[in-house]
Amino acid sequence: MPAQWHGKRPITIVTAYMRHDGMPDFKLNEVEVTHEEYENGVHYYLAEAPLIQEGLDEPFVHFDEFEAPPFLLTAVRQHLNPLQADPVADEAIPFLFGGPDAANHRSYGVAPGRDNVANQGLCR
């Protein structure tokens, strides 16, 4: 929980949702709330308003900047603005995911530098 603040302040919120074609996607919103409004979850309602106006349907999964994992805001910004994002590796790098038959399953993806999952030790 962030330290209390006075007046309104901007809060960045990442929302995961399903597009009309059934594919998952993200939206990034910034809303301004008081600390009391934040504690009561008003910031999520304010983030949902433009999504509903766009015709998107629930469920929405929200992460504000205080509770999101450290990599999430950067990853969503790169996803939404790939031309303005930091450069990424030129070729796909295989990652082995854990599990009983992990040696038989590889997942390929582009590793975006130091913040990628493999570099955080989550994959082997």
C-alpha positions in Angstrom: 0.0 0.0 0.0 1.5 3.4 -0.9 2.1 6.1 1.7 -0.8 8.4 2.2 -0.9 11.5 0.0 -2.9 14.8 0.0 -5.1 15.9 -2.8 -5.4 13.9 -6.1 -2.5 12.2 -7.8 -2.2 10.2 -11.0 -2.2 6.4 -10.8 -1.3 4.2 -13.7 -3.4 1.1 -14.2 -2.9 -1.9 -16.5 -6.0 -3.8 -17.4 -6.1 -7.2 -19.0 -9.2 -7.9 -21.0 -10.5 -10.0 -23.9 -10.8 -8.3 -27.3 -13.9 -8.8 -29.4 -12.1 -11.5 -31.4 -11.5 -13.4 -28.2 -7.8 -12.7 -27.9 -6.4 -11.3 -24.7 -4.9 -7.8 -24.7 -4.0 -5.0 -22.4 -5.0 -1.3 -21.9 -3.0 1.3 -20.0 -4.9 4.1 -18.2 -4.0 6.9 -15.9 -6.5 8.2 -13.4 -6.4 10.8 -10.7 -7.7 9.9 -7.2 -7.3 10.9 -3.6 -5.8 8.5 -1.1 -9.2 7.7 0.3 -10.6 7.0 -3.2 -7.6 4.8 -3.8 -8.2 2.8 -0.6 -11.9 2.3 -1.7 -10.9 1.1 -5.2 -12.4 4.1 -7.1 -9.4 4.1 -9.3 -10.5 0.8 -10.9 -13.9 2.1 -11.6 -12.4 5.2 -13.3 -10.1 2.9 -15.4 -13.1 0.8 -16.4 -15.2 3.7 -17.7 -13.3 4.3 -21.0 -13.2 0.5 -21.6 -16.9 0.2 -21.3 -17.4 3.3 -23.5 -15.3 1.5 -26.1 -17.8 -1.4 -26.0 -15.5 -3.9 -24.2 -17.1 -6.3 -21.8 -16.0 -7.6 -18.4 -14.2 -9.4 -17.0 -11.4 -6.9 -16.5 -8.3 -7.7 -14.4 -6.6 -4.5 -13.1 -3.2 -3.9 -11.7 -2.4 -0.5 -10.4 1.2 0.7 -10.3 1.6 -0.1 -6.6 0.5 -3.7 -6.8 1.6 -4.7 -10.3 4.7 -6.9 -10.6 7.8 -4.7 -11.3 8.0 -5.8 -15.0 4.4 -5.4 -15.9 4.2 -1.7 -16.7 7.3 -1.8 -18.9 6.1 -5.0 -20.7 2.6 -3.5 -21.4 4.1 -0.2 -22.6 6.4 -2.2 -25.0 3.4 -4.3 -26.1 1.2 -1.2 -26.8 4.0 0.9 -28.4 6.5 -1.5 -30.0 8.1 1.2 -32.2 8.9 3.4 -29.1 10.0 0.5 -26.9 13.6 -0.4 -26.2 15.2 -2.6 -28.8 14.8 -6.3 -28.4 16.8 -9.3 -29.5 16.7 -10.0 -33.2 16.1 -13.7 -33.0 13.8 -16.0 -31.0 15.4 -17.6 -28.0 14.1 -20.9 -26.7 13.0 -21.2 -23.1 12.4 -24.4 -21.3 9.5 -24.3 -18.9 9.4 -26.5 -15.8 7.3 -29.5 -15.3 7.6 -33.3 -15.5 8.3 -33.3 -19.2 9.9 -29.9 -19.6 12.7 -31.3 -21.7 10.2 -32.2 -24.4 8.5 -28.7 -24.5 10.1 -25.5 -25.7 8.5 -22.1 -25.9 10.1 -19.6 -28.3 9.9 -15.9 -27.7 11.8 -12.7 -28.2 13.8 -11.8 -25.1 13.4 -8.1 -24.3 16.7 -7.5 -22.4 17.3 -7.7 -18.7 13.6 -7.7 -17.7 12.6 -10.9 -19.5 11.4 -13.9 -17.6 14.5 -16.0 -18.4 16.9 -13.4 -17.0 14.9 -13.3 -13.8 15.6 -17.0 -13.2 11.9 -18.0 -13.7 12.7 -20.2 -16.6 15.6 -22.6 -17.2 
